[in-house]
């Protein structure tokens, strides 16, 4: 209460509500018609037309201070300062004389690297989302709070698309000089979270910190592991280990003191949520949680199987709604890094060890494959690459992040493994997916150091090191070719995928030769 926002041009004759409690924000959201309560007390919100991120509607203001540092292209779209300033004036004018809900808090669990942010919301439900997803301040923090970046979210303000110099009615505009993110036309709260994380991913490398789109956990022995992987690879499932405490499930920084979670909460997918298999998430959906685009039945029970509005149904809740968490959000430098891929072609080994150079190559590649049913129009496996396993959120050239990764692997003697959670025996449609129990056994062996001293053989095409044995895993599946009936067909499919890797990697400029050489061969090699 009593907060003045005139310094960011928001002048209101109504009330500015600052850091209200969860109960107060929930009451406001219901009273204002923004959502309803589920049977367990979660706030259920329908985000309307936009039920996911809108990547073609995010723009970065082209300014001298950042122009040479941004990896401009189809992912990082430029916009002029004039266009931004016009939107800024129109949005702040739109917000005048409205009730405003403000969340002041932090991104980053480690104090020396955290970013104080102020989220200014038209909707109480988005202020609640921000409270649950970011790191919450105490009273002492609030008394002397000095935001270093602002998010202004006005979903009710619709742009005019091309007429306004953008692509649609929705926009996410990032201005580094002004330290403002302007969001309008979309009520999907993931835009708030991901845009501020993108800012962190730009700011941290200049402090020698590697930002990572990954999950992380810590064992009883205080050894830390991080998991990189795109959607569908099992990142959330494999990092949610009952024998290890979760540090975080989405974004982390790696500095000389160790790793730290960016968040104070989780933004979990809930489609097909299984009470038994994913009980931690299921039980976290209660009062204070924000449920997006989930269908309720007549008894206000969520129908997690329904995709009536979207496949991308979500739950936003604070980390302390989960039992086995690392409350500090901090861990030591990782002993083990796991790259996850779901290879539907059935040619990647179930687990392989990577040299530093191979780790940098596969980090920059960010490979997985999509199969029928994951996206409209996909009828057979399709290779997909996302640099750093999170290309939409990485504003700098991928080589900047890869260089930092290589330096830290060297410095902390971190072991890196590539784990395939996809198919064997001929690939998708012919073979079978690798059993989750085998994948868990491989990950456990890697984390416990049981793969350090086993014998390895190099894959002739992918040039990654395949172990000849792994506790709890049949040795005959460790070399994927041995699972194929037609060995010649395997060689052809593996070489086809290797060609896709090489073609994708051509977009990276000025990459050291030793990194390029750590990638696959494309010529077909007959081997036993």
C-alpha positions as CSV (number, residue, x, y, z in Angstrom):
1,X,0.0,0.0,0.0
2,X,1.1,3.6,-0.6
3,X,3.4,2.7,-3.5
4,X,3.8,5.4,-6.1
5,X,4.3,4.2,-9.7
6,X,4.5,7.6,-11.4
7,X,8.3,7.0,-12.0
8,X,7.3,4.4,-14.6
9,X,4.4,6.6,-15.9
10,X,1.6,4.7,-14.2
11,X,-0.7,7.3,-12.5
12,X,-3.7,5.8,-10.9
13,X,-6.7,7.3,-9.1
14,X,-7.6,3.8,-7.8
15,X,-5.6,1.6,-5.5
16,X,-2.1,0.1,-5.9
17,X,-1.9,-3.2,-4.0
18,X,1.6,-4.3,-3.2
19,X,2.6,-7.8,-2.2
20,X,-0.8,-8.9,-0.9
21,X,-1.1,-12.2,0.8
22,X,-2.1,-15.3,-1.2
23,X,-5.6,-15.2,0.4
24,X,-6.1,-11.6,-0.5
25,X,-5.0,-12.0,-4.1
26,X,-7.2,-15.1,-4.5
27,X,-10.2,-13.2,-3.1
28,X,-9.6,-10.3,-5.5
29,X,-9.2,-12.6,-8.5
30,X,-12.5,-14.3,-7.7
31,X,-14.3,-11.1,-7.0
32,X,-13.1,-9.6,-10.3
33,X,-14.2,-12.7,-12.3
34,X,-10.6,-13.7,-13.2
35,X,-11.1,-17.3,-12.1
36,X,-12.9,-19.8,-9.8
37,X,-11.8,-22.2,-7.1
38,X,-11.3,-25.9,-7.6
39,X,-12.5,-28.5,-5.1
40,X,-9.0,-28.3,-3.4
41,X,-8.9,-24.5,-3.4
42,X,-6.7,-23.8,-6.4
43,X,-7.5,-20.7,-8.5
44,X,-8.5,-21.9,-11.9
45,X,-8.0,-19.4,-14.7
46,X,-8.8,-19.6,-18.4
47,X,-6.2,-17.6,-20.4
48,X,-8.4,-17.3,-23.5
49,X,-6.9,-17.2,-26.9
50,X,-3.3,-17.6,-25.8
51,X,-2.8,-20.8,-23.9
52,X,1.0,-20.9,-24.3
53,X,4.0,-18.7,-25.1
54,X,3.8,-16.7,-28.3
55,X,7.4,-16.8,-29.6
56,X,6.7,-14.7,-32.7
57,X,5.3,-11.9,-30.5
58,X,8.4,-11.4,-28.4
59,X,10.7,-8.6,-29.4
60,X,13.9,-7.1,-28.0
61,X,14.5,-3.4,-28.4
62,X,17.5,-2.9,-30.6
63,X,19.8,-0.5,-28.7
64,X,23.5,0.3,-28.9
65,X,24.2,-1.1,-25.5
66,X,23.2,-4.6,-26.5
67,X,23.2,-4.6,-30.3
68,X,26.4,-6.6,-30.7
69,X,25.5,-9.1,-27.9
70,X,22.1,-10.4,-29.0
71,X,21.9,-13.4,-31.2
72,X,19.4,-11.7,-33.6
73,X,17.3,-13.9,-35.9
74,X,14.0,-15.9,-36.0
75,X,14.1,-16.4,-32.2
76,X,15.3,-13.0,-31.0
77,X,13.3,-10.5,-33.1
78,X,14.4,-6.8,-33.1
79,X,12.1,-3.8,-32.6
80,X,12.8,-0.1,-32.7
81,X,12.8,2.2,-29.6
82,X,10.2,4.3,-31.3
83,X,7.8,1.4,-31.5
84,X,8.5,0.4,-27.9
85,X,8.0,4.0,-26.7
86,X,4.6,4.2,-28.4
87,X,3.5,1.0,-26.8
88,X,4.8,2.1,-23.4
89,X,2.9,5.3,-23.5
90,X,-0.3,3.6,-24.7
91,X,-0.1,0.8,-22.1
92,X,0.6,3.1,-19.1
93,X,-2.2,5.3,-20.3
94,X,-4.5,2.2,-20.4
95,X,-3.5,1.3,-16.8
96,X,-4.4,4.7,-15.4
97,X,-7.4,4.8,-13.1
98,X,-7.3,1.0,-12.7
99,X,-6.6,-1.1,-9.6
100,X,-3.0,-2.3,-9.9
101,X,-1.5,-5.4,-8.3
102,X,2.3,-5.3,-7.7
103,X,4.7,-8.1,-6.7
104,X,8.1,-7.1,-5.5
105,X,10.6,-10.0,-5.2
106,X,13.7,-11.7,-6.6
107,X,14.9,-14.0,-9.3
108,X,17.8,-16.1,-8.1
109,X,18.4,-17.8,-4.8
110,X,22.0,-16.6,-4.4
111,X,22.0,-13.1,-3.1
112,X,25.1,-11.8,-5.0
113,X,23.5,-12.8,-8.3
114,X,19.8,-12.2,-7.7
115,X,17.8,-9.7,-9.6
116,X,15.2,-7.6,-7.7
117,X,12.1,-7.3,-9.9
118,X,8.8,-5.4,-9.7
119,X,5.9,-7.1,-11.6
120,X,3.0,-4.6,-12.2
121,X,-0.2,-6.5,-13.0
122,X,-3.6,-5.6,-14.3
123,X,-4.9,-8.9,-13.0
124,X,-4.7,-10.1,-9.4
125,X,-4.3,-13.7,-10.6
126,X,-1.1,-12.7,-12.4
127,X,0.2,-11.1,-9.2
128,X,-0.6,-14.3,-7.4
129,X,1.2,-16.3,-10.1
130,X,4.3,-14.0,-9.7
131,X,4.2,-14.4,-5.9
132,X,4.2,-18.2,-6.3
133,X,6.8,-18.5,-9.0
134,X,9.4,-16.0,-8.1
135,X,11.4,-15.7,-4.8
136,X,9.4,-14.0,-2.1
137,X,10.9,-11.1,0.0
138,X,10.6,-10.7,3.7
139,X,9.5,-7.4,5.4
140,X,13.1,-6.2,5.7
141,X,13.6,-6.7,1.9
142,X,10.4,-4.7,1.2
143,X,11.4,-1.8,3.4
144,X,14.4,-1.0,1.2
145,X,13.4,-2.6,-2.1
146,X,15.0,-1.2,-5.2
147,X,13.8,-3.0,-8.4
148,X,16.4,-3.5,-11.1
149,X,13.9,-4.7,-13.7
150,X,10.2,-4.2,-14.2
151,X,7.5,-6.4,-15.8
152,X,4.3,-4.5,-16.8
153,X,1.5,-6.9,-17.7
154,X,-1.7,-5.6,-19.3
155,X,-3.5,-8.6,-20.9
156,X,-6.6,-6.4,-21.5
157,X,-4.6,-4.1,-23.9
158,X,-4.8,-5.5,-27.4
159,X,-2.4,-4.3,-30.1
160,X,-3.3,-3.9,-33.8
161,X,-0.6,-6.2,-35.2
162,X,1.2,-5.1,-38.4
163,X,-0.4,-1.7,-38.1
164,X,1.5,-1.2,-34.8
165,X,4.8,-2.7,-36.2
166,X,4.4,-6.1,-34.6
167,X,2.8,-9.4,-35.6
168,X,-0.5,-9.7,-33.6
169,X,-2.6,-8.3,-30.8
170,X,-0.2,-9.9,-28.3
171,X,3.3,-8.5,-27.5
172,X,6.2,-9.1,-25.2
173,X,8.7,-6.3,-25.6
174,X,12.1,-6.4,-23.7
175,X,13.9,-3.0,-23.2
176,X,17.3,-3.4,-21.6
177,X,18.1,0.3,-21.4
178,X,14.8,1.1,-19.7
179,X,14.9,-2.2,-17.7
180,X,11.3,-2.9,-18.6
181,X,9.4,-5.8,-20.1
182,X,6.0,-4.8,-21.5
183,X,3.4,-7.5,-22.0
184,X,0.0,-7.1,-23.5
185,X,-2.8,-8.9,-25.3
186,X,-2.0,-12.3,-23.6
187,X,-3.1,-13.6,-20.2
188,X,-0.8,-16.6,-20.3
189,X,1.4,-16.1,-17.2
190,X,4.3,-18.1,-18.6
191,X,5.2,-15.0,-20.6
192,X,6.0,-13.2,-17.3
193,X,8.2,-16.0,-16.0
194,X,10.1,-16.8,-19.3
195,X,10.7,-13.2,-20.3
196,X,12.4,-12.3,-17.0
197,X,14.4,-15.6,-17.1
198,X,15.5,-14.5,-20.6
199,X,16.8,-11.3,-19.1
200,X,18.7,-13.3,-16.5
201,X,20.2,-15.5,-19.3
202,X,21.5,-12.3,-20.9
203,X,22.9,-10.6,-17.7
204,X,24.6,-13.5,-15.9
205,X,27.3,-14.5,-18.5
206,X,28.9,-11.0,-18.1
207,X,29.3,-11.9,-14.4
208,X,30.9,-15.3,-15.3
209,X,27.8,-17.2,-14.4
210,X,26.4,-19.9,-16.7
211,X,22.6,-19.7,-16.9
212,X,21.0,-23.1,-17.6
213,X,17.6,-24.2,-18.7
214,X,17.7,-27.3,-16.6
215,X,16.4,-29.1,-13.5
216,X,18.7,-29.8,-10.6
217,X,18.7,-32.0,-7.5
218,X,21.0,-32.9,-4.6
219,X,21.7,-36.2,-2.8
220,X,22.2,-37.0,0.8
221,X,25.9,-36.9,0.1
222,X,25.4,-33.2,-1.0
223,X,26.5,-34.1,-4.5
224,X,24.6,-32.1,-7.1
225,X,23.2,-33.2,-10.5
226,X,21.7,-31.1,-13.3
227,X,19.4,-32.4,-16.1
228,X,19.0,-30.7,-19.5
229,X,16.3,-31.8,-21.9
230,X,13.6,-30.6,-24.1
231,X,9.9,-31.3,-23.6
232,X,9.1,-35.1,-23.7
233,X,12.6,-36.2,-22.7
234,X,11.8,-36.9,-19.1
235,X,13.6,-34.0,-17.4
236,X,11.0,-33.4,-14.8
237,X,10.3,-37.1,-14.2
238,X,14.0,-38.1,-13.8
239,X,15.0,-35.1,-11.6
240,X,12.0,-35.8,-9.2
241,X,13.8,-38.5,-7.3
242,X,12.4,-39.5,-3.9
243,X,16.0,-40.1,-2.7
244,X,17.2,-36.7,-3.7
245,X,16.1,-33.2,-2.9
246,X,14.9,-31.0,-5.7
247,X,16.8,-27.7,-6.1
248,X,14.6,-26.5,-9.0
249,X,12.9,-27.8,-12.1
250,X,13.5,-25.1,-14.8
251,X,16.2,-22.4,-14.6
252,X,19.5,-22.3,-12.7
253,X,22.8,-20.3,-12.6
254,X,26.3,-21.9,-12.2
255,X,28.8,-19.7,-10.5
256,X,32.0,-20.3,-8.5
257,X,30.0,-20.9,-5.4
258,X,27.9,-23.6,-7.0
259,X,24.5,-23.6,-8.6
260,X,21.3,-21.7,-7.6
261,X,17.7,-21.9,-8.6
262,X,16.2,-18.8,-10.3
263,X,12.7,-19.6,-9.0
264,X,10.6,-19.8,-5.9
265,X,8.1,-22.1,-7.4
266,X,7.2,-24.6,-10.1
267,X,5.2,-24.2,-13.3
268,X,4.3,-27.8,-14.0
269,X,2.4,-29.3,-17.0
270,X,-0.8,-31.0,-15.8
271,X,-2.1,-32.7,-18.9
272,X,-2.7,-36.4,-18.1
273,X,-1.5,-35.8,-14.5
274,X,-1.4,-39.1,-12.7
275,X,-2.1,-39.1,-9.0
276,X,0.1,-42.1,-8.3
277,X,3.1,-41.5,-10.7
278,X,3.3,-37.7,-10.1
279,X,1.9,-37.4,-6.6
280,X,4.2,-34.5,-5.6
281,X,2.7,-32.3,-8.3
282,X,-0.8,-33.7,-7.7
283,X,-0.7,-32.9,-4.0
284,X,0.7,-29.4,-4.7
285,X,-2.4,-28.3,-6.5
286,X,-4.3,-26.8,-3.6
287,X,-5.1,-23.3,-2.2
288,X,-2.6,-20.8,-3.5
289,X,-1.9,-22.7,-6.7
290,X,-2.8,-21.1,-10.0
291,X,-4.2,-23.6,-12.5
292,X,-4.3,-22.4,-16.1
293,X,-6.8,-23.8,-18.7
294,X,-7.7,-26.9,-16.7
295,X,-11.3,-28.1,-17.2
296,X,-13.4,-28.6,-14.0
297,X,-16.3,-31.0,-13.7
298,X,-19.6,-30.3,-12.0
299,X,-18.0,-30.9,-8.6
300,X,-15.1,-28.5,-9.3
301,X,-12.7,-31.4,-9.6
302,X,-10.0,-30.8,-12.2
303,X,-10.1,-33.1,-15.3
304,X,-6.5,-33.4,-16.1
305,X,-7.1,-35.7,-19.0
306,X,-9.1,-33.0,-20.9
307,X,-7.4,-30.9,-23.5
308,X,-10.5,-28.9,-24.2
309,X,-8.6,-25.6,-24.2
310,X,-5.0,-26.8,-24.7
311,X,-2.5,-29.6,-24.2
312,X,-0.4,-27.0,-22.3
313,X,-2.4,-27.0,-19.0
314,X,-0.3,-25.7,-16.2
315,X,-0.1,-25.4,-12.4
316,X,1.9,-22.7,-10.7
317,X,2.8,-23.3,-7.1
318,X,5.6,-22.4,-4.6
319,X,8.4,-24.9,-4.1
320,X,7.5,-25.4,-0.4
321,X,4.3,-27.2,-1.6
322,X,6.6,-30.1,-2.3
323,X,8.2,-32.2,0.4
324,X,11.7,-33.2,-0.8
325,X,13.2,-29.8,-1.8
326,X,16.4,-28.1,-1.0
327,X,15.0,-25.0,0.7
328,X,18.0,-22.8,0.1
329,X,17.7,-23.3,-3.6
330,X,21.5,-23.6,-3.7
331,X,23.8,-26.6,-4.4
332,X,27.5,-27.2,-4.9
333,X,28.9,-27.3,-8.4
334,X,27.5,-30.3,-10.2
335,X,29.4,-33.6,-10.0
336,X,27.3,-34.9,-12.9
337,X,25.4,-33.4,-15.8
338,X,22.8,-35.4,-17.7
339,X,21.7,-34.4,-21.2
340,X,18.4,-36.0,-22.1
341,X,17.2,-36.8,-25.6
342,X,14.2,-38.9,-26.7
343,X,15.6,-40.3,-30.0
344,X,12.7,-41.7,-32.0
345,X,15.0,-43.0,-34.7
346,X,16.3,-45.6,-32.3
347,X,20.0,-45.0,-33.1
348,X,21.4,-43.1,-30.1
349,X,22.8,-45.2,-27.3
350,X,20.7,-45.4,-24.1
351,X,23.6,-43.8,-22.2
352,X,27.0,-42.5,-23.3
353,X,29.8,-40.5,-21.8
354,X,30.8,-37.2,-23.3
355,X,34.2,-35.5,-23.4
356,X,34.2,-31.8,-22.7
357,X,34.3,-31.0,-26.4
358,X,31.4,-33.5,-27.1
359,X,29.5,-32.0,-24.2
360,X,29.9,-28.5,-25.8
361,X,28.8,-29.9,-29.2
362,X,25.7,-31.6,-27.8
363,X,24.9,-28.6,-25.6
364,X,24.9,-26.3,-28.6
365,X,22.9,-28.8,-30.6
366,X,20.2,-29.6,-28.0
367,X,18.8,-32.6,-29.9
368,X,15.6,-34.6,-29.4
369,X,12.9,-35.9,-31.8
370,X,9.2,-35.3,-32.0
371,X,6.8,-38.1,-32.8
372,X,3.2,-38.4,-34.1
373,X,0.8,-36.8,-31.6
374,X,3.2,-34.3,-30.0
375,X,2.4,-31.6,-32.6
376,X,-0.1,-31.2,-35.4
377,X,1.1,-32.3,-38.7
378,X,3.8,-34.7,-37.4
379,X,3.1,-38.2,-38.7
380,X,6.6,-39.7,-38.4
381,X,9.7,-38.9,-36.2
382,X,11.2,-35.5,-36.8
383,X,14.6,-34.4,-35.5
384,X,14.5,-31.1,-33.6
385,X,17.3,-29.0,-32.3
386,X,17.1,-26.2,-29.6
387,X,20.5,-24.6,-28.8
388,X,21.5,-25.0,-25.1
389,X,18.3,-27.0,-24.6
390,X,16.4,-23.8,-24.3
391,X,17.0,-21.7,-27.5
392,X,13.9,-19.4,-27.1
393,X,15.2,-18.1,-23.7
394,X,18.9,-17.7,-24.6
395,X,19.5,-14.2,-26.0
396,X,23.2,-14.5,-26.7
397,X,25.1,-16.6,-29.2
398,X,25.0,-20.3,-28.1
399,X,28.8,-20.4,-28.3
400,X,28.9,-17.9,-25.3
401,X,27.0,-20.3,-23.1
402,X,28.9,-23.4,-24.5
403,X,32.3,-21.7,-23.7
404,X,31.2,-21.1,-20.1
405,X,30.0,-24.7,-19.9
406,X,33.4,-26.0,-21.1
407,X,35.3,-23.9,-18.6
408,X,33.2,-25.1,-15.7
409,X,33.4,-28.8,-16.7
410,X,37.2,-28.3,-16.7
411,X,37.3,-26.4,-13.5
412,X,35.1,-28.7,-11.4
413,X,35.9,-32.0,-13.2
414,X,32.2,-32.5,-13.9
415,X,31.2,-35.7,-15.7
416,X,28.7,-35.4,-18.6
417,X,26.4,-38.2,-19.9
418,X,24.0,-38.2,-22.8
419,X,20.9,-40.3,-21.9
420,X,18.5,-41.5,-24.6
421,X,14.9,-41.9,-23.2
422,X,13.6,-42.7,-26.7
423,X,13.5,-45.9,-28.8
424,X,15.5,-49.0,-29.6
425,X,14.8,-52.1,-31.8
426,X,14.2,-50.2,-35.0
427,X,12.9,-46.9,-33.8
428,X,9.4,-45.4,-33.4
429,X,6.6,-47.4,-34.9
430,X,8.8,-50.5,-35.2
431,X,10.7,-50.9,-31.9
432,X,9.9,-50.1,-28.3
433,X,10.7,-47.2,-26.0
434,X,13.5,-47.8,-23.5
435,X,12.0,-48.9,-20.1
436,X,11.9,-46.1,-17.6
437,X,13.3,-48.5,-15.0
438,X,16.4,-49.0,-17.2
439,X,16.7,-45.2,-17.7
440,X,16.5,-44.7,-13.9
441,X,19.1,-47.3,-13.3
442,X,21.5,-45.6,-15.8
443,X,21.0,-42.2,-14.3
444,X,21.5,-43.6,-10.8
445,X,24.7,-45.3,-11.9
446,X,26.0,-42.1,-13.4
447,X,25.1,-40.1,-10.3
448,X,26.7,-42.6,-7.9
449,X,30.0,-42.7,-9.9
450,X,29.5,-46.4,-11.0
451,X,30.3,-45.6,-14.6
452,X,33.6,-44.0,-14.0
453,X,35.8,-47.1,-14.2
454,X,33.8,-49.3,-16.6
455,X,35.1,-50.1,-20.1
456,X,33.8,-47.9,-23.0
457,X,33.8,-48.2,-26.7
458,X,33.4,-45.3,-29.1
459,X,30.3,-45.2,-31.4
460,X,31.8,-45.0,-34.9
461,X,29.2,-42.5,-36.2
462,X,28.3,-40.4,-33.2
463,X,31.8,-40.6,-31.6
464,X,30.4,-40.8,-28.1
465,X,31.5,-43.4,-25.5
466,X,29.2,-46.3,-24.9
467,X,29.7,-48.3,-21.6
468,X,29.9,-52.0,-22.1
469,X,28.1,-52.5,-18.8
470,X,25.8,-50.6,-16.4
471,X,24.3,-51.9,-13.1
472,X,20.6,-52.8,-13.5
473,X,20.7,-52.6,-17.3
474,X,20.9,-55.5,-19.8
475,X,24.3,-55.1,-21.6
476,X,22.9,-56.1,-25.0
477,X,20.9,-52.8,-25.2
478,X,23.8,-50.5,-24.4
479,X,24.9,-50.7,-28.0
480,X,21.8,-49.7,-30.0
481,X,22.8,-51.4,-33.2
482,X,22.7,-54.8,-31.4
483,X,19.0,-54.3,-30.8
484,X,18.2,-53.9,-34.6
485,X,17.4,-56.9,-36.7
486,X,18.6,-55.2,-39.9
487,X,22.1,-53.9,-39.0
488,X,22.6,-52.2,-42.4
489,X,19.4,-50.3,-41.9
490,X,20.7,-49.2,-38.6
491,X,23.9,-47.8,-40.2
492,X,21.8,-45.8,-42.7
493,X,19.4,-44.4,-40.1
494,X,22.3,-43.4,-37.8
495,X,24.1,-41.7,-40.7
496,X,20.9,-39.9,-41.7
497,X,20.6,-38.5,-38.1
498,X,24.3,-37.6,-38.1
499,X,23.7,-35.6,-41.3
500,X,20.9,-33.7,-39.6
501,X,23.3,-32.9,-36.7
502,X,25.9,-31.5,-39.0
503,X,23.4,-29.5,-41.1
504,X,22.0,-27.9,-37.9
505,X,25.5,-27.1,-36.6
506,X,26.4,-25.1,-39.8
507,X,24.4,-22.2,-38.4
508,X,27.0,-21.7,-35.6
509,X,29.9,-19.4,-36.7
510,X,33.4,-19.2,-35.4
511,X,33.2,-22.5,-33.4
512,X,36.6,-24.0,-32.4
513,X,37.5,-26.9,-34.7
514,X,37.9,-29.4,-31.7
515,X,34.2,-28.8,-30.9
516,X,33.1,-29.4,-34.5
517,X,35.3,-32.6,-34.6
518,X,33.5,-33.9,-31.5
519,X,30.3,-34.2,-33.5
520,X,29.1,-37.2,-35.5
521,X,30.5,-38.6,-38.8
522,X,28.1,-38.7,-41.7
523,X,29.6,-41.4,-43.8
524,X,28.0,-44.8,-43.5
525,X,30.3,-47.1,-41.5
526,X,29.6,-50.8,-41.4
527,X,30.5,-52.1,-37.9
528,X,29.7,-55.0,-35.8
